[in-house]
Amino acid sequence: MLLDQRVEDLTAAAERVRPPTLAFIDGEYRPAADGETFVTENPATGTPLAEVSQCGVEDVDRAVRSARKAFDDGEWSRAAPRERKRVLLRIADLIEQHLDELALLESLDSGKPIHDTRTFDIPKSAAMTRWYAEAADKLYDEVAPTGPDVLATVRRAPLGVVGCVTPWNFPLYQAAYKLGPVLATGNSLVIKPAEQTPLTTLRLAAIAAEAGLPDGVLNVVPGDGPVTGAALGRHADVDCLAFTGSTAVGRRFLGYAAESNAKKVMIEAGGKSPNIVFPDYSRLDEVAEAALWGVYLNQGQVCSAGSRLLVHRSVKDELLALLLDKAAALIVGDPLDPATQLGALISEVQRHRVLSYVEQGLAGGARLLTGGTVLRPESGGYFLAPTVFDQVTNDMTIAQEEIFGPVLSVIEFDNVDEAVRIANDTVYGLGAGLWTHDLDQALTVANRLQVGQVWVNNYDGSDWTVPWGGFKQSGTGRDKSLHAIDEYTATKTTWIQIRPARPAVGSRL
């Protein structure tokens, strides 16, 4: 098991990694049509990791044609649900069998701590796939309540070819978000993984083929957003496009759909989530721990990060003291060290972006309590100290824009109405946390918050049984749960007129 090994052993294992780097189209790995490649790097060292095929318009078209042919052939799209279940269960089993390999690859590609990829990212990718596998043969259609002379059935029909563009913060797990409901319902799938982190998704393609997924049902086209992603978004034979990433890029996919075939677009975008602490909640150490991981998990590169800590004035100083002690104890280090708690940011570009927000916070009058500095410069990687700003007002840039890094803004409030007003005063609406012992207050505030999920006396609790998505500019549609099934299917009504049977000739009836 990876977590039982020394960092030296894991570093040696990392040097032996030989990930797949070619596009996966129609059941096999292939170079890009024009031979173009791009280089991914290890965020923990800043050194090259792999040279990957750069798919262009021709490659995307080839992948979509393969997906369409597979859908029309019907080996998968018209297979019995129990058969799709069998293959998806096998995919989940194989992900678990290759857990150590995938966890190491994910850590190298993304800068995540090996502890996180080994205990969260990869196991939950398998679990998500298994959950949708089990759902495949338990989805019932409907019979409408019409009159006795009509039989009207309402069935779920797969949309056809689904394109998915996945982010770099949870590469394999986000691929599993899409793969499960898309394939369980009989669609074909073309995935463009983020150019920063394509390797585990490319490996997943071979795992799916080994599990028995027919050729063409799953295709992976690595490449950048402006070329590869745009080609997928504009393709007239893609029936649905699911995107997870920034709100700005999500808007582009809406435009691509308008330019092409008005395809359905599902967007899961950014957030600026409030974590609200009311004065009656007595377990402040528990709040500090939850707030810490609510904003620093995955180096703060989480769409639902609790980046705005709204605290009642009467408990702020006590809570901040606890939080700062915990932040100081965090281990920021080599992602291949099992003891590391925070790894590297995804790139130098991202670290520069986060540092620019630190500068804007200072310029805007916020008080920097800790962090905001580069760590481990000798490594060549993109490490940043956990950062806390106090004396933040909600009109500041650091309180309004998604930073996507380990930066916490602390905002005071005096009463419930003010807390709700501040919480909702953002273009985003993904998630929110609140802490109170008063059940009436919890339910009242939860109902007033304009977000897709509310966590009461916890932060970021979730699993695949509940939907995930937001309000406002945090996106449209829902991932996870049975609600995701609706995103990749359309209802089809069959209206059957029933006429009385005519008596047979000579019959006494």
N, C-alpha and C positions, 0 to 999 in steps of 0.2 A: 504494500500500500504506500502511495506517495508520501502521506503525512508521517510515516514512520521512518522516512529516509532523511539523511543529512543533506544540507544544502549543497555540499560538494558532489554528492551522488546525483542529485537532481540536475545540477549544472552539467555533469557529464552526460546524463540521459538527454538533456536538451540539445547537446551538441550532436547527438546521433539522430535527432528527429529529421525525417524526410517526408514532409507533408505533400499531399497532392497539390499541384499548382496549375493544372489545365482546367479549362471549362469542362463541364459534364453535360453533354447533349446527346439525346437519343440513346442513353444507356452506356455511353463510353466517354472517357476523357479525351478531349481534343484541344489542340492549340487554337488560338484565335485565327480567323481566316486570313488576316494580313500578317500574322506572326508577331504582332505587337505584345509587349509585356509591360508590367510595372513591378516595382520592388516594394514589398512590405518591410517594416522594421520592427524590431523588438523595442517597445517603449521604455523598458527598464534599462536598456544600454544604448539606445539610439543607433544600433548597428543593423545592417540588412539581415532579414530573416528568410525571405523567399522571393523568387521571381515568378510572378503569376501572370497568366494570360489576361490580356486587356481586350475584352470583348467589345466589338463594334456593332454597328447597325446590322451588318450581315449575320453576325453570330446570334444576335437577339432574334432576328427573323428566322434563322435556322432552328433555334430553340423553341420559338412559338409554333412553328410549323410541325415540329416533332410532338409538342404537347397537343396540338389540335388533332393530329393524326391518331395519337394514342386515345384521345377522348372519343373521336368518331369511331374508332375500331371497337370500342366498347368492352375490351378485356377488363378494364378497371371501372369505367364509368357505369357499366351495366352489370358488374359483378354483384353477386349476392352480398348484402352488408356483412354477413358473417365471414365471407372471404376477405373483404377489406379489413375487417377486424383482425383476422389471423395474421395478415402481413404487417399491419401496424404494430401488433403485439411483438412480432419478431423484430421489428426495427427497434422498439423500446428495449427488448432483451439484448440486442447487439450493442446499443449505446451503453448499457450497463457493463457488458463484457469488455468494452473498450474504454471503460471509465478513466483509467489512469492515463492512457494515451491521449484521449480527448482533453482531459483536464490539463495536462502538461502543454498541449498544443494551444489551448485557449489562454493559458497564462502567458505563454511566450508571445502570442499574437496581440494580446490586449493590455498587458501590464498588470492584470489582476493578480492578487495573492493566490498562490496555489491552494491555500486552505479554502478560499471561496469557490474556486472552480471545481475542486474535488468534493466539496460538501454541499454546494448549492447549484451552480450553473449546470453541470453535466447530470447529476442525479435528477434534478427537477426537469431537465429536458426529456429524460426517459419517462419520468412520471407523467408529464403533460401528454406525451405521445400515447402512453398506455391508457390514460383516462379517456382520450378521444377514441381510441381503439375500442374500448368497452362500450362507448356510447353508440358506435356505428350501427349495431343491430338492435338498438333500443329506441330508435326514433320512429314514432308512429305518425302516420298521416291522419287526415281528418275526413269525416263525413259531415257535410253541412246540414243544418236543421231545416230542410226544405219540406214542401208538401209531399203527400204520399205518392204523387204521380211523377216525382223526380228523385233521382239519385245523383247527388252532387258530391264528388270527391275533391279534396284539396291535398295535393301531394307536393313534397319538396323536390325540386329538380335542381341538379347541379348547374352552375352557371356556365361551365365549360373550361376555358383556359384562364387561370388566375395568375397574375404577376404579383410578386412580393418584393419589396425593397426593404431590407432589414438594417438595423443600426449596428454601431460598433460597441455599444456599452454592454450588451448581453448577447453576443453573436449567436451561439447555438440555441440558447433558451428562446430568443426571439424567433429564430427559425422554427422552433417547435411550436410556438404560439400559432404560426400560420399552417405548418405542415399538418398538424392534427386535424383541425376542422376542415381544411381544404380537401385533404385526401379521404377523410372518413366519409365525406358526402359524394365522392366520385369524380371530383374535378381533377384536371391536370394542373401542374404547378411549374412556374418558372421563377426562380429566386435570384435576385441580384443582392449578394451580401455587400456590406460596407467595404469599400476598397481598403480600409485600414485593417480589417479582420475577416478575410475570406476563408481562412484555412479549415476551420472546423465544419463549416457548411459544405465545403468541397469534400471533406472526408465523409460527411453524412450521406452524400449522394451515393457513394460506393456501398455504404452500410445498407441503405435502402434497396439497392439493387441486389445485394447479397440476401436480403430478407425476402426477395421475391417480387418486388415492385416492378411491373412491366416497363420496358423501355419507353422513354418519352413521357412518362407520367410525372417524373421529377427531373428538372433541368436546372443547372446552376451556371449563371453567367457572371463571372467576376468582372469588375470594371468600375469606372468612376461614374459619378452622378450625371454630369452634363452630357456624356455620350451614352453610356450603357443604360443608366437609369431613365434618361429621357427617351431613348429608343423603345424601352419597354412601356413607358407611360403613354407614348404616342402610337403604339402599335394598334392597328385597326382590328386585329384578330385576338386581342386580349379582352376578355369580357369583364374583368374586375381587376383593379389594382389596389393592393393593400400596402400602405406605407407606414413605417414607424421611424420617426426622426423629428427634426425641427419643424416648427410651424411654417417658417419661410419656405422650406423645401416642399412641405405638404401643399402649400398654395400652388406651387409649380405643377404638381401632379393634377390638381384640379384643372389647371390651364391645359395640360397635355390632353386630358380627357375631352375638354371642349374642342380642342383643335382636331381631334381624331374621330372617335366613334361614340362619344358621350358615354364611355364605359363607367360603370360604378366605381367610385373611389372611396376607400376607407382609410382614414387618417388617424393615427395615434401620435400626438405631437407633444409639445413641451408643457412645462408647468412652472409655477412659482408658488408652491404649496405652503399654506400657513399651518403652523403647529401651535395651537392656542392653549395657554395654561391659565386656568381660572384660580382664584385665590383659595378656594375651599379644598383644593386637592392637596392632601397632606404628604403624600409619598414623593417628595421632590427628587430624591435620589433616583427613583424609578423613572421620573420624567427626564432627568438629565441623561440617563443612559439611553433612553429611547430617542431623545433629541439628538444625541451624539451620532448614533448610527442612522438616524433618519436623514441626516445631511452628509455624513462622511462615508457611508457605504459606497463601495466602488469608486472611492476618491471623489464622491459627490457627483459622479457622472450617471445620474439616475433621473428620469423625467419627473418622478414623484417626490424628489428630495424635499425634505421639510426645510427649505432654505430661508423661510421667514419664521422666526420664533417669536410669537406674540405672547407677551407675559404681562400679567397684572402687575401694576407698579409696586404693590405691597410685597410681592414675593420675588421680584426680579433679582435683587442683589444676592439673596440666598441661593437661588437656582443658578445664577451665573457662576458663583464660586464653585459649586459642585461640577458644573459643566466644564469650566476651565481646568479643574484638576483632572478630570477624565480625559480631556483633549490632550493635556500634557503627557499623559501616560500612554497614548497611542503609539504603536510601533510602526513607523514608516520605514520600509526597507525593501530588500531584494524580494521580488514576488516569488522566487523559488525557495525562499526560506519559510518553512511551515509556521514559524512564529510571527511572520509579518502580518499586520492587520490592514495597512494601507499600502497599495503599490504605486505604480506610476500613472500619470495622466496619459492619454492615448497618443499624444504627439507634442512636438515643440510648438506647433501652431496653437493647440488647445491650451497649453500652459501659458503662452504669451497672452492669449485671450483672457484667461482667468486673472493673470497679473494686471492686465489693463483695467479690469473691474475693481481690483484692490486699489489701484490709483484713483479711479473715479470715486470710490467710497471715501477715501481720504479727502479728495478735493471737494466732495459734497458736504463734508462736515461730520461724517461718522467717526467714531472712535475705535481704532484698531486695538483690540485687547490681546490678541495672540495671532501668530502665523503671518501669512502673506509673503513668505520668503521661499526661495528655492532651497531644496534639500538634496543631499547626495550628489553634488555637481561632479564629483570625481567618477561617478558611474557612467556618465554620458546619457543617463536616462532623464525622464521628465517628471521629477518628484517635486511636490509642493507641500508645505506645512499646512495642517488644518488651521483654518482662519475663522476668527470670530470678530464681528463688528458690533459695537454697542452704540446707543444714541442714534439709531437709524430711524428716519421717518419714511413713511410709505411712498412719498413722492420721489425719493432718491432713485437713481438709476439701479443701484444694487438691490433695491427692493422691488423693482418693476421688471427687470430683464432677467431671463434665464441665464445663469452663469455657467452651469454644468461643470462645477468644480467644487472643491471643499471649502466653501465660503458660507458662513451663517450670519444672517442679519437679525439682530435682536431689536424688537419694537415694543414699546410700552403701550398699555391701554388702561383705562380707568373703569370701564363698565362693559356690560355685555353688548349693548348696541354699538359701541365704538369698536369692540373686537370684531363683530360681524362685518361692520362697514369696512374696516381695514382688510379683513380676510378676503372680501369680495371685490376689493378695489384693485383689480388686475385683469388683463385681457385673457388670462388663463383660467382654467377650472378643472384641473385634474384630480387633486386630492386635498384633504385637510385632516388634521388631527385635532382633538380637543380633550382636555383633561379636567374632570370634575367628578365629585361624588354625588352630585345632584342629578338624578335621572331625568327629571322634568327639564332641567336646563340642558342636559345633553341632547335630548330628543328635539327640543325647540331649536337649539342652535344648529343641529345637524340638518334640520329641515330648511333653515334659512341660508345655509352655505351653498353657493352655486358651483358645485363640484360633482364629479362622478363617483367618488367614494369618500366616506368619512370614517375615520378611525377614532373610536372613543376609548380613552385610557390605554391606548397603544398607538404605535405609528407604523404604517405600511404593512399591516397584517393582510394576508390574501392567500388564495390558492386557486386552482383551476376550476373550482366549483362556483365561483362568483365572477360576474363580468368585470372587465377592466376597460375604462375609457373615460373621456372627460366631457365637459361643457365648454362653450365659448371656443377660443382658439386653441384649446387642447385637443381638438379633433372631432371626428365623427365615427360612428360605429363602435363596436365593442369586440375586444379580444376576450379569450377565456370563457369558460362555462358553455352551456348549451346556447346562450345568446350568440356566440360566435358562429354557430351553425347557420343562423339566419343571414349572416353577412355573405356567405358563399353559396347560398341557394336562393331560388325564387319559387314562389308558390304557383302551382299550375292547377287550374280548376277544370274538371271534366264534368259536364252537365249532361246527364242521361235522362231523356224523356221516357217515362214508362207508360205504355198504352195497354188498356185491358186486352187480354188475349181473346181472340175471336173463337167462338165455338166451332169445333170441327164439323164438317158437312155430315148430316145424319145424326149428329149428337143430340141427345135429349136435354142437354144442359142449356 
